[in-house]
Amino acid sequence: MKISFRLLPLAFGLFALGLAGAHAADMTLRLHTLVKSPHPYNDMAAFMKSELEAKSDGKIAVRIFDAGQLGKDPAVISEMNLGTIDLMISSTNNAAKQVPEYQIFSMPYLFADFDDLMAKVGPGSNAEAFFKKAYKDRGLNIELLALGGSGTRNLSNSVGPVNKLPDIKGFKMRTPPSPMISKTWEALGTLPVTIAWGELYAGVQTGVAQALESSIPGYAGSKLYEVAPYLALTGHTIQVNHVSISGRAWGKLTDDQKKLMTDTAAAASRLGIDKAREYETKLVEKLSTQNGVTVTRPDTAEFKATLAPLQASLAEELNLVEPMKAVTGN
């Protein structure tokens, strides 16, 4: 068999290209979200994957694990501390155990709207700098990349329509592991119970809880309307989310890649706001017309009046005076 030596350079070139293609990514980052689609977190994750892979010339690859495939948020944060999970996009509520300062974002009626939220916690804000420092002071070995908003939080329940504040009195109210949220709903006349998000459907189905508060995409994506078909648009908080990266992954990035990562996270947070607005409008309509959900719009003045005296005392009691100043300037 004769070998054409004229073809050898071409063969070696193709072989080299094949090796380059196979090893183009210097690192593959595992990205966690807790939620099922449709949800702004998963849109943000897809955006980050696309941007990072394209703009790093393929040196950074991202694998998305949505719907809690890598575990619940507190466990994921612990894994990020060890560097076994690289990125996460999730609610600050679920990080309150490791970052107690995040409880401030559960303060009811803290922001007027999404624009007000981004002005106060977006890129370059005092709040962003405050929470980046909080990560370091608490030795998390995690870097905060960006803060944003992913939807208003509203009340839903399995009992009946809510048109006024007395309608919720005595509800067994599921709250996440946040003292701020628990104390808020206790002040509104409910009986808080703590149930993990992944166990919430069964918890309402079996009557362990009768009510919950959540973003509308979270409510729809997890099909909670099947067990809690009464949705009251209380808008009591705007859900703040964080985009964070493990210290181990952060340390592997070049300066240019760190800037790309930070810029991409900031852009993803702006996308999250846009998707939250879009989903809320579309999902409320769909829930009402296609999923048998009874939607009410209670007068939130009752809620605000009841909670207003609680804000200052909660900030003091939960050691949140400094985070409050960082967010509101007051």
C-alpha positions, 0 to 999 in steps of 0.5 A: 500500500502506497502512502502519499506523503503530499497528504501527510501535512493535510492529515496532521493539520486535520488531526490537530484541528480535531484535538483543538476542537475536543479541548477548546474549553479550558473549563466547564462550569456547572450552573444550578437553578432550583426551578422548572421552566418557564422561569426567569432563572432558567432564561438567565442561565441559558443567556449566560451559557450562550454569552460565555461560550461565544465571547470566551472563544469557547474557552468557557463551557457551561452545563445547566442543571435546572429544577434542583438537579444538584440539590436544594439551595443551602446544600448547593451553596455548601458545595460551591464553598468546596468548589464542586458546583460553580455557578448558581442563579437563585433567590436570596431568600434561600441563601438567608441562612448563609448570608443573613443580611439577605433577609432584608429583601424579604422586607414587605413593600421595600421597592416601589417597582422593578425599576426602583429595585434595579436602581437600588441593587443593580450594578455599581450600587451601594447594595451590591458592594455591601453584599459582595463584602458580606460574602467575603466577611462570612468566608463563603469562598463564593463571589457575588456577581450580580443582584436582580429581580425575578418577579413579584411575590404573591399569595396563593392558597387552597382555601378560597379567594382572598379579597381583604386582609381578614380572609387569610387569618389562621392560614397555615402559611408556608414560608421559606427559612427566613425569619423576616418572612415568617414574622411578616406573615405572622403579623398578618394573622397567619400561622407560618410553617417551614417547608422546602420548596421541592416538598411544597406541592405535597405539603399543600396537597396533604394539608400541612400548609394551606397557603404560600407566597411565591413568584408567579413563574415559580407558582406556575412552573411547579404547578402549585395551582393544582393544589392552591388554585386561589391566587391573590396579587398582593405583590408584597415583595419583589423577589431579589435573585443573586448570581454567584460563582464559587471562589475556586472557579473564580480563581481560575479565570483570567482578568478578562474572563472575570470581566466577561463573567461579571458583565454577563451576570449583570446583563442576565440580571437585566434580562431576568427583569424583562422576563419577569414582567413578560411572564407575570402578564402572560401567566396570570392570564393563562392561569385564570383562563386555562388552569382554573385559577381564581385571581383576586386583586386585594387592596394592598393598603390594608397589608401595608398599613399593618406591616408599616410599624413592623419594618423598623422593629424587624430591621432592629431585631434581626440586625438588619439596620446596616443592610437596610441603609445599604439598600434604601439609603436610610 
